[in-house]
C-alpha cells in the first residue's frame, strides 16, 4: 500500500487497516492464554496506550502541538493501541475472567 504524505488521514487510515487485519489472530491468541496471562496483556496494552497518549498530547494540533505527519502517525498508533486493549478486555469477558 503506497501512502502519500499529502493525503490527509492516509497514515491513520492505514494504521486502522493494520489493526483490523490483526484483530482475528490476536483474539484467537488471547483466548488461548490463561486468566493471569490475559490480565498481563490488558495491563501491557493499557501502558502502551498511555505512553502513546502522552506523545499525542505533545503533538496534537488542537492543543497547540505541531501536528503534521508525526501527529497523524501517533494518532494511528493510538487507534491501534485502543483496539488492542479492547481485544484483551473482550477476551477477559468472554472467558469469564471478570465474573468475580
TIKOLVO-96446 format. One record per atom (N, C-alpha, C, O): atom name; residue in one letter; x, y, z. Coordinates in steps of 0.001 Angstrom, whole numbers. Layout:
<nodes>
@atom:CA type:A east:X north:Y up:Z
...
</nodes>
This chain:
<nodes>
@atom:N type:X east:847 north:-1169 up:0
@atom:CA type:X east:0 north:0 up:0
@atom:C type:X east:891 north:1231 up:0
@atom:O type:X east:1682 north:1426 up:923
@atom:N type:X east:774 north:2036 up:-995
@atom:CA type:X east:1529 north:3279 up:-1070
@atom:C type:X east:739 north:4377 up:-380
@atom:O type:X east:-462 north:4532 up:-598
@atom:N type:X east:1432 north:5132 up:453
@atom:CA type:X east:775 north:6214 up:1180
@atom:C type:X east:1502 north:7507 up:872
@atom:O type:X east:2703 north:7623 up:1115
@atom:N type:X east:797 north:8454 up:351
@atom:CA type:X east:1369 north:9768 up:84
@atom:C type:X east:1244 north:10608 up:1346
@atom:O type:X east:196 north:10632 up:1990
@atom:N type:X east:2311 north:11286 up:1685
@atom:CA type:X east:2259 north:12144 up:2866
@atom:C type:X east:1327 north:13333 up:2647
@atom:O type:X east:1032 north:14074 up:3585
@atom:N type:X east:866 north:13515 up:1414
@atom:CA type:X east:-39 north:14621 up:1135
@atom:C type:X east:-1505 north:14217 up:1249
@atom:O type:X east:-2390 north:15066 up:1147
@atom:N type:X east:-1763 north:12956 up:1455
@atom:CA type:X east:-3149 north:12503 up:1612
@atom:C type:X east:-3549 north:12662 up:3078
@atom:O type:X east:-3035 north:11944 up:3936
@atom:N type:X east:-4462 north:13594 up:3377
@atom:CA type:X east:-4873 north:13768 up:4772
@atom:C type:X east:-5513 north:12490 up:5315
@atom:O type:X east:-6396 north:11907 up:4685
@atom:N type:X east:-5066 north:12079 up:6461
@atom:CA type:X east:-5651 north:10919 up:7112
@atom:C type:X east:-5174 north:9575 up:6588
@atom:O type:X east:-5605 north:8543 up:7102
@atom:N type:X east:-4301 north:9545 up:5588
@atom:CA type:X east:-3885 north:8276 up:4983
@atom:C type:X east:-3108 north:7407 up:5963
@atom:O type:X east:-3321 north:6195 up:6008
@atom:N type:X east:-2216 north:7998 up:6747
@atom:CA type:X east:-1423 north:7203 up:7688
@atom:C type:X east:-2305 north:6628 up:8790
@atom:O type:X east:-2165 north:5464 up:9166
@atom:N type:X east:-3202 north:7444 up:9297
@atom:CA type:X east:-4115 north:6987 up:10349
@atom:C type:X east:-5037 north:5901 up:9798
@atom:O type:X east:-5314 north:4915 up:10480
@atom:N type:X east:-5497 north:6077 up:8602
@atom:CA type:X east:-6355 north:5083 up:7963
@atom:C type:X east:-5611 north:3762 up:7776
@atom:O type:X east:-6168 north:2691 up:8017
@atom:N type:X east:-4360 north:3841 up:7350
@atom:CA type:X east:-3551 north:2638 up:7169
@atom:C type:X east:-3339 north:1929 up:8505
@atom:O type:X east:-3375 north:700 up:8566
@atom:N type:X east:-3122 north:2687 up:9562
@atom:CA type:X east:-2944 north:2089 up:10889
@atom:C type:X east:-4200 north:1329 up:11300
@atom:O type:X east:-4116 north:242 up:11870
@atom:N type:X east:-5356 north:1901 up:11011
@atom:CA type:X east:-6603 north:1222 up:11343
@atom:C type:X east:-6798 north:-44 up:10524
@atom:O type:X east:-7337 north:-1031 up:11024
@atom:N type:X east:-6364 north:-22 up:9274
@atom:CA type:X east:-6437 north:-1229 up:8444
@atom:C type:X east:-5555 north:-2335 up:9023
@atom:O type:X east:-5952 north:-3500 up:9059
@atom:N type:X east:-4365 north:-1965 up:9472
@atom:CA type:X east:-3454 north:-2938 up:10088
@atom:C type:X east:-4090 north:-3513 up:11349
@atom:O type:X east:-4075 north:-4726 up:11556
@atom:N type:X east:-4644 north:-2654 up:12186
@atom:CA type:X east:-5266 north:-3119 up:13425
@atom:C type:X east:-6428 north:-4054 up:13142
@atom:O type:X east:-6588 north:-5067 up:13823
@atom:N type:X east:-7233 north:-3731 up:12157
@atom:CA type:X east:-8375 north:-4580 up:11812
@atom:C type:X east:-7917 north:-5937 up:11284
@atom:O type:X east:-8524 north:-6962 up:11596
@atom:N type:X east:-6846 north:-5947 up:10485
@atom:CA type:X east:-6321 north:-7210 up:9948
@atom:C type:X east:-5702 north:-8066 up:11049
@atom:O type:X east:-5714 north:-9294 up:10965
@atom:N type:X east:-5168 north:-7427 up:12070
@atom:CA type:X east:-4511 north:-8115 up:13179
@atom:C type:X east:-5516 north:-8685 up:14181
@atom:O type:X east:-5182 north:-9588 up:14949
@atom:N type:X east:-6736 north:-8165 up:14177
@atom:CA type:X east:-7718 north:-8487 up:15214
@atom:C type:X east:-8005 north:-9988 up:15342
@atom:O type:X east:-7930 north:-10519 up:16450
@atom:N type:X east:-8327 north:-10676 up:14268
@atom:CA type:X east:-8704 north:-12093 up:14364
@atom:C type:X east:-7601 north:-12962 up:14961
@atom:O type:X east:-7878 north:-13735 up:15879
@atom:N type:X east:-6353 north:-12867 up:14476
@atom:CA type:X east:-5318 north:-13697 up:15105
@atom:C type:X east:-5023 north:-13276 up:16539
@atom:O type:X east:-4674 north:-14115 up:17369
@atom:N type:X east:-5158 north:-11998 up:16835
@atom:CA type:X east:-4928 north:-11522 up:18197
@atom:C type:X east:-5975 north:-12101 up:19150
@atom:O type:X east:-5640 north:-12603 up:20223
@atom:N type:X east:-7232 north:-12025 up:18749
@atom:CA type:X east:-8314 north:-12566 up:19585
@atom:C type:X east:-8119 north:-14064 up:19807
@atom:O type:X east:-8293 north:-14553 up:20923
@atom:N type:X east:-7762 north:-14788 up:18758
@atom:CA type:X east:-7540 north:-16229 up:18889
@atom:C type:X east:-6405 north:-16518 up:19868
@atom:O type:X east:-6507 north:-17432 up:20686
@atom:N type:X east:-5341 north:-15754 up:19786
@atom:CA type:X east:-4206 north:-15949 up:20702
@atom:C type:X east:-4596 north:-15604 up:22139
@atom:O type:X east:-4208 north:-16305 up:23074
@atom:N type:X east:-5353 north:-14540 up:22313
@atom:CA type:X east:-5788 north:-14146 up:23658
@atom:C type:X east:-6665 north:-15224 up:24294
@atom:O type:X east:-6596 north:-15456 up:25501
@atom:N type:X east:-7471 north:-15865 up:23494
@atom:CA type:X east:-8365 north:-16904 up:24018
@atom:C type:X east:-7594 north:-18129 up:24498
@atom:O type:X east:-8095 north:-18879 up:25336
@atom:N type:X east:-6395 north:-18343 up:23989
@atom:CA type:X east:-5584 north:-19486 up:24405
@atom:C type:X east:-4782 north:-19205 up:25676
@atom:O type:X east:-4194 north:-20121 up:26251
@atom:N type:X east:-4755 north:-17972 up:26110
@atom:CA type:X east:-3983 north:-17610 up:27296
@atom:C type:X east:-4722 north:-17983 up:28574
@atom:O type:X east:-5934 north:-18201 up:28573
@atom:N type:X east:-3965 north:-18050 up:29657
@atom:CA type:X east:-4575 north:-18248 up:30975
@atom:C type:X east:-5174 north:-16919 up:31445
@atom:O type:X east:-4916 north:-15866 up:30862
@atom:N type:X east:-5957 north:-16988 up:32482
@atom:CA type:X east:-6547 north:-15767 up:33049
@atom:C type:X east:-5455 north:-14766 up:33430
@atom:O type:X east:-5573 north:-13578 up:33132
@atom:N type:X east:-4403 north:-15237 up:34083
@atom:CA type:X east:-3306 north:-14352 up:34503
@atom:C type:X east:-2601 north:-13746 up:33297
@atom:O type:X east:-2228 north:-12573 up:33320
@atom:N type:X east:-2420 north:-14531 up:32256
@atom:CA type:X east:-1771 north:-14014 up:31046
@atom:C type:X east:-2637 north:-12975 up:30351
@atom:O type:X east:-2125 north:-11986 up:29827
@atom:N type:X east:-3951 north:-13196 up:30344
@atom:CA type:X east:-4840 north:-12189 up:29750
@atom:C type:X east:-4782 north:-10893 up:30547
@atom:O type:X east:-4774 north:-9809 up:29965
@atom:N type:X east:-4742 north:-10992 up:31865
@atom:CA type:X east:-4635 north:-9800 up:32709
@atom:C type:X east:-3324 north:-9068 up:32418
@atom:O type:X east:-3297 north:-7838 up:32359
@atom:N type:X east:-2260 north:-9808 up:32239
@atom:CA type:X east:-968 north:-9212 up:31901
@atom:C type:X east:-1060 north:-8466 up:30558
@atom:O type:X east:-501 north:-7379 up:30407
@atom:N type:X east:-1761 north:-9053 up:29599
@atom:CA type:X east:-1953 north:-8402 up:28302
@atom:C type:X east:-2745 north:-7106 up:28449
@atom:O type:X east:-2411 north:-6100 up:27823
@atom:N type:X east:-3786 north:-7126 up:29269
@atom:CA type:X east:-4583 north:-5909 up:29487
@atom:C type:X east:-3690 north:-4814 up:30068
@atom:O type:X east:-3723 north:-3672 up:29607
@atom:N type:X east:-2898 north:-5158 up:31071
@atom:CA type:X east:-2015 north:-4154 up:31689
@atom:C type:X east:-989 north:-3620 up:30688
@atom:O type:X east:-763 north:-2412 up:30615
@atom:N type:X east:-371 north:-4513 up:29919
@atom:CA type:X east:646 north:-4093 up:28953
@atom:C type:X east:37 north:-3195 up:27878
@atom:O type:X east:632 north:-2194 up:27480
@atom:N type:X east:-1143 north:-3563 up:27419
@atom:CA type:X east:-1790 north:-2788 up:26367
@atom:C type:X east:-2250 north:-1431 up:26885
@atom:O type:X east:-2223 north:-446 up:26147
@atom:N type:X east:-2670 north:-1369 up:28139
@atom:CA type:X east:-3039 north:-85 up:28745
@atom:C type:X east:-1803 north:809 up:28857
@atom:O type:X east:-1883 north:2012 up:28605
@atom:N type:X east:-671 north:234 up:29231
@atom:CA type:X east:572 north:1017 up:29315
@atom:C type:X east:959 north:1565 up:27947
@atom:O type:X east:1371 north:2719 up:27827
@atom:N type:X east:826 north:736 up:26921
@atom:CA type:X east:1136 north:1195 up:25572
@atom:C type:X east:243 north:2372 up:25204
@atom:O type:X east:725 north:3378 up:24682
@atom:N type:X east:-1055 north:2256 up:25471
@atom:CA type:X east:-1963 north:3357 up:25150
@atom:C type:X east:-1568 north:4620 up:25911
@atom:O type:X east:-1515 north:5699 up:25321
@atom:N type:X east:-1291 north:4506 up:27202
@atom:CA type:X east:-959 north:5703 up:27990
@atom:C type:X east:328 north:6359 up:27485
@atom:O type:X east:441 north:7585 up:27467
@atom:N type:X east:1290 north:5541 up:27078
@atom:CA type:X east:2526 north:6080 up:26506
@atom:C type:X east:2219 north:6867 up:25229
@atom:O type:X east:2683 north:7993 up:25055
@atom:N type:X east:1438 north:6262 up:24348
@atom:CA type:X east:1085 north:6938 up:23096
@atom:C type:X east:226 north:8171 up:23342
@atom:O type:X east:342 north:9169 up:22630
@atom:N type:X east:-630 north:8100 up:24344
@atom:CA type:X east:-1480 north:9239 up:24669
@atom:C type:X east:-644 north:10423 up:25145
@atom:O type:X east:-941 north:11571 up:24814
@atom:N type:X east:396 north:10143 up:25917
@atom:CA type:X east:1295 north:11217 up:26350
@atom:C type:X east:2013 north:11835 up:25153
@atom:O type:X east:2191 north:13051 up:25085
@atom:N type:X east:2423 north:10987 up:24213
@atom:CA type:X east:3054 north:11507 up:22998
@atom:C type:X east:2062 north:12367 up:22213
@atom:O type:X east:2416 north:13426 up:21695
@atom:N type:X east:817 north:11897 up:22133
@atom:CA type:X east:-223 north:12616 up:21400
@atom:C type:X east:-439 north:14008 up:21991
@atom:O type:X east:-616 north:14980 up:21257
@atom:N type:X east:-425 north:14097 up:23311
@atom:CA type:X east:-620 north:15397 up:23960
@atom:C type:X east:416 north:16419 up:23495
@atom:O type:X east:138 north:17617 up:23456
@atom:N type:X east:1604 north:15943 up:23146
@atom:CA type:X east:2677 north:16862 up:22740
@atom:C type:X east:2594 north:17279 up:21271
@atom:O type:X east:3141 north:18314 up:20891
@atom:N type:X east:1913 north:16480 up:20441
@atom:CA type:X east:1868 north:16798 up:19007
@atom:C type:X east:482 north:17183 up:18510
@atom:O type:X east:329 north:17601 up:17363
@atom:N type:X east:-523 north:17046 up:19358
@atom:CA type:X east:-1906 north:17309 up:18972
@atom:C type:X east:-2062 north:18762 up:18515
@atom:O type:X east:-1877 north:19687 up:19306
@atom:N type:X east:-2400 north:18960 up:17248
@atom:CA type:X east:-2528 north:20346 up:16762
@atom:C type:X east:-3668 north:21111 up:17423
@atom:O type:X east:-3636 north:22341 up:17464
@atom:N type:X east:-4661 north:20420 up:17933
@atom:CA type:X east:-5781 north:21104 up:18603
@atom:C type:X east:-5372 north:21651 up:19967
@atom:O type:X east:-6080 north:22465 up:20560
@atom:N type:X east:-4215 north:21189 up:20459
@atom:CA type:X east:-3712 north:21680 up:21744
@atom:C type:X east:-2417 north:22458 up:21574
@atom:O type:X east:-1630 north:22588 up:22513
@atom:N type:X east:-2205 north:22968 up:20382
@atom:CA type:X east:-1031 north:23787 up:20135
@atom:C type:X east:199 north:23015 up:19693
@atom:O type:X east:1267 north:23604 up:19524
@atom:N type:X east:72 north:21708 up:19503
@atom:CA type:X east:1191 north:20903 up:19033
@atom:C type:X east:1448 north:21139 up:17555
@atom:O type:X east:649 north:21788 up:16879
@atom:N type:X east:2552 north:20620 up:17053
@atom:CA type:X east:2933 north:20889 up:15669
@atom:C type:X east:2081 north:20180 up:14614
@atom:O type:X east:2069 north:20590 up:13453
@atom:N type:X east:1367 north:19118 up:15008
@atom:CA type:X east:551 north:18400 up:14028
@atom:C type:X east:1423 north:17721 up:12998
@atom:O type:X east:2516 north:17252 up:13316
@atom:N type:X east:949 north:17663 up:11765
@atom:CA type:X east:1718 north:17090 up:10682
@atom:C type:X east:1752 north:15572 up:10693
@atom:O type:X east:940 north:14913 up:11342
@atom:N type:X east:2720 north:15035 up:9951
@atom:CA type:X east:2812 north:13591 up:9775
@atom:C type:X east:3063 north:12869 up:11103
@atom:O type:X east:2501 north:11798 up:11332
@atom:N type:X east:3894 north:13435 up:11975
@atom:CA type:X east:4162 north:12799 up:13267
@atom:C type:X east:2876 north:12654 up:14074
@atom:O type:X east:2635 north:11614 up:14689
@atom:N type:X east:2058 north:13691 up:14070
@atom:CA type:X east:797 north:13633 up:14802
@atom:C type:X east:-127 north:12580 up:14215
@atom:O type:X east:-808 north:11861 up:14946
@atom:N type:X east:-144 north:12494 up:12893
@atom:CA type:X east:-1005 north:11515 up:12245
@atom:C type:X east:-559 north:10082 up:12562
@atom:O type:X east:-1387 north:9202 up:12799
@atom:N type:X east:745 north:9866 up:12563
@atom:CA type:X east:1271 north:8543 up:12894
@atom:C type:X east:934 north:8183 up:14337
@atom:O type:X east:491 north:7068 up:14612
@atom:N type:X east:1139 north:9109 up:15244
@atom:CA type:X east:835 north:8846 up:16657
@atom:C type:X east:-659 north:8616 up:16842
@atom:O type:X east:-1056 north:7748 up:17619
@atom:N type:X east:-1485 north:9372 up:16147
@atom:CA type:X east:-2936 north:9171 up:16237
@atom:C type:X east:-3300 north:7769 up:15754
@atom:O type:X east:-4137 north:7102 up:16362
@atom:N type:X east:-2687 north:7326 up:14684
@atom:CA type:X east:-2935 north:5978 up:14189
@atom:C type:X east:-2484 north:4918 up:15172
@atom:O type:X east:-3173 north:3919 up:15380
@atom:N type:X east:-1324 north:5137 up:15777
@atom:CA type:X east:-829 north:4184 up:16773
@atom:C type:X east:-1754 north:4149 up:18000
@atom:O type:X east:-1980 north:3090 up:18585
@atom:N type:X east:-2279 north:5309 up:18377
@atom:CA type:X east:-3244 north:5343 up:19495
@atom:C type:X east:-4470 north:4510 up:19153
@atom:O type:X east:-4970 north:3764 up:19995
@atom:N type:X east:-4957 north:4632 up:17924
@atom:CA type:X east:-6108 north:3834 up:17495
@atom:C type:X east:-5797 north:2340 up:17588
@atom:O type:X east:-6628 north:1555 up:18044
@atom:N type:X east:-4601 north:1955 up:17157
@atom:CA type:X east:-4195 north:547 up:17255
@atom:C type:X east:-4161 north:118 up:18716
@atom:O type:X east:-4656 north:-955 up:19061
@atom:N type:X east:-3582 north:946 up:19571
@atom:CA type:X east:-3485 north:600 up:20997
@atom:C type:X east:-4865 north:435 up:21621
@atom:O type:X east:-5071 north:-464 up:22436
@atom:N type:X east:-5806 north:1289 up:21249
@atom:CA type:X east:-7173 north:1169 up:21771
@atom:C type:X east:-7774 north:-172 up:21349
@atom:O type:X east:-8383 north:-868 up:22161
@atom:N type:X east:-7599 north:-527 up:20082
@atom:CA type:X east:-8160 north:-1785 up:19589
@atom:C type:X east:-7499 north:-2982 up:20264
@atom:O type:X east:-8170 north:-3967 up:20574
@atom:N type:X east:-6202 north:-2908 up:20492
@atom:CA type:X east:-5509 north:-3997 up:21197
@atom:C type:X east:-6051 north:-4149 up:22619
@atom:O type:X east:-6284 north:-5264 up:23087
@atom:N type:X east:-6246 north:-3023 up:23297
@atom:CA type:X east:-6788 north:-3043 up:24657
@atom:C type:X east:-8218 north:-3596 up:24654
@atom:O type:X east:-8572 north:-4424 up:25493
@atom:N type:X east:-9023 north:-3136 up:23714
@atom:CA type:X east:-10404 north:-3627 up:23630
@atom:C type:X east:-10446 north:-5135 up:23367
@atom:O type:X east:-11284 north:-5839 up:23930
@atom:N type:X east:-9550 north:-5626 up:22520
@atom:CA type:X east:-9495 north:-7067 up:22260
@atom:C type:X east:-9181 north:-7836 up:23535
@atom:O type:X east:-9800 north:-8863 up:23815
@atom:N type:X east:-8227 north:-7344 up:24303
@atom:CA type:X east:-7823 north:-8040 up:25528
@atom:C type:X east:-8931 north:-8030 up:26577
@atom:O type:X east:-9175 north:-9043 up:27232
@atom:N type:X east:-9600 north:-6890 up:26738
@atom:CA type:X east:-10676 north:-6846 up:27735
@atom:C type:X east:-11880 north:-7666 up:27285
@atom:O type:X east:-12565 north:-8266 up:28114
@atom:N type:X east:-12144 north:-7697 up:25976
@atom:CA type:X east:-13236 north:-8529 up:25464
@atom:C type:X east:-12925 north:-10009 up:25680
@atom:O type:X east:-13819 north:-10794 up:25996
@atom:N type:X east:-11662 north:-10387 up:25510
@atom:CA type:X east:-11267 north:-11779 up:25745
@atom:C type:X east:-11460 north:-12141 up:27217
@atom:O type:X east:-11875 north:-13255 up:27536
@atom:N type:X east:-11163 north:-11211 up:28099
@atom:CA type:X east:-11402 north:-11454 up:29530
@atom:C type:X east:-12885 north:-11692 up:29800
@atom:O type:X east:-13250 north:-12621 up:30522
@atom:N type:X east:-13733 north:-10853 up:29221
@atom:CA type:X east:-15179 north:-11002 up:29442
@atom:C type:X east:-15681 north:-12338 up:28898
@atom:O type:X east:-16429 north:-13048 up:29570
@atom:N type:X east:-15261 north:-12678 up:27670
@atom:CA type:X east:-15700 north:-13942 up:27071
@atom:C type:X east:-15262 north:-15150 up:27877
@atom:O type:X east:-15987 north:-16141 up:27961
@atom:N type:X east:-14068 north:-15070 up:28476
@atom:CA type:X east:-13540 north:-16176 up:29256
@atom:C type:X east:-14129 north:-16219 up:30663
@atom:O type:X east:-13928 north:-17193 up:31389
@atom:N type:X east:-14851 north:-15177 up:31050
@atom:CA type:X east:-15423 north:-15132 up:32382
@atom:C type:X east:-14420 north:-14697 up:33444
@atom:O type:X east:-14654 north:-14885 up:34637
@atom:N type:X east:-13309 north:-14118 up:33015
@atom:CA type:X east:-12274 north:-13688 up:33962
@atom:C type:X east:-12758 north:-12607 up:34912
@atom:O type:X east:-12220 north:-12458 up:36009
@atom:N type:X east:-13750 north:-11863 up:34510
@atom:CA type:X east:-14204 north:-10711 up:35301
@atom:C type:X east:-15463 north:-11012 up:36107
@atom:O type:X east:-16071 north:-10106 up:36678
@atom:N type:X east:-15849 north:-12273 up:36153
@atom:CA type:X east:-17100 north:-12635 up:36832
@atom:C type:X east:-17023 north:-12644 up:38344
@atom:O type:X east:-18031 north:-12888 up:39008
@atom:N type:X east:-15881 north:-12390 up:38890
@atom:CA type:X east:-15831 north:-12287 up:40338
@atom:C type:X east:-14850 north:-13142 up:40902
@atom:O type:X east:-14684 north:-13171 up:42121
</nodes>
